């Protein structure tokens, strides 16, 4: 996850690296269960892009399957930690410092794309730029799997405007097929232990 859910009493970080000055609560040292379920079902295959990869758990998850895996993030500190993990685990991966609002700037195509906790930090023009970029990097028929904090979460965690089903439908209305929007959770290393989320699957058409 590239950008933190809100923590009570905390100021919004000025730079992405501020989020990783200490281990962030969403960095649980393993992939989120929703994404692990995809690996068990055999859905994750092909050339994988992990957007907002943070310290790289989902990029490394894909690499452990023998897949070509790339992770991008703006937080240099997180990317450094991700590279250290890759060396320690003996996994061949690529981590790039890149803005997810300019995915077209990568000049490459992938399928699938994984998004753990990034979509919900964008709104307005930033969200439009992000979803447009997803279309540019996803091959026709390629899928994006997304875990985002939902409006079902009633606690203090999460963005000010938590994601509704309607938000998902609006963001992926043009040129996409929405395969599923299912209740899920993002696990945390601190209380309350998780936040309510949507697990979303969309296909570029």
Phi, psi and omega in degrees: 000131185274324185232137188287146161299159178296137173246135184302132177082357183265144174278150177293131181293145181276332182230149178305323181297335180301331181292339185245019176297326170230160181303121181284153186299331182279350180273088190267004176080012178199164177295153174293143183306324181299324179280325176300325179297328178293321180295322181292331180273355178080013183285329182277108178202153181106205182263113192260135170243125178253107184269136186064049192289343182058231181272014162089012184301322183279330173296315181291327174302315179293319180297324179295340175275000182085018183265156173286112188234132177235134175241139177235147177197163175264348183271105182299323180297318178295319180295323176298317177296321179297318180294323176296319177299317181299317179296316182296326182267355179069031181259138177267110181221171176235128175241132183233141172274109188206145180277123182293347175279358178229052181296329178301332179295344176292331180066028182223168175234149184220166167189119006268177170247137177248136179225106177252099173080023178257314184310320187288350178271349182263147174213162175056229183298326179296319179293320178297317179297320181294310182293326174296321177294323176302318178298325183288331183261345179272131174295155176304127183088355179285156186243150172242131177248127192225132176243117185223147180295131189255168177289355174286339180285117184259358180276190183278347179286147174113169178293164180301315178252096182289154188285131174257166173302322179298323177299316179296314181297322179290318183292330184243036182281329189246114177085014181227154167247123177274111184279319181196149171224101188243143174301137181207201180206153169252119180286147178236158177273357182231169176298138015270011177093336177195163169235147179292143185215168167255138170253115190246138172235126178228153180237135175285128180238000000 
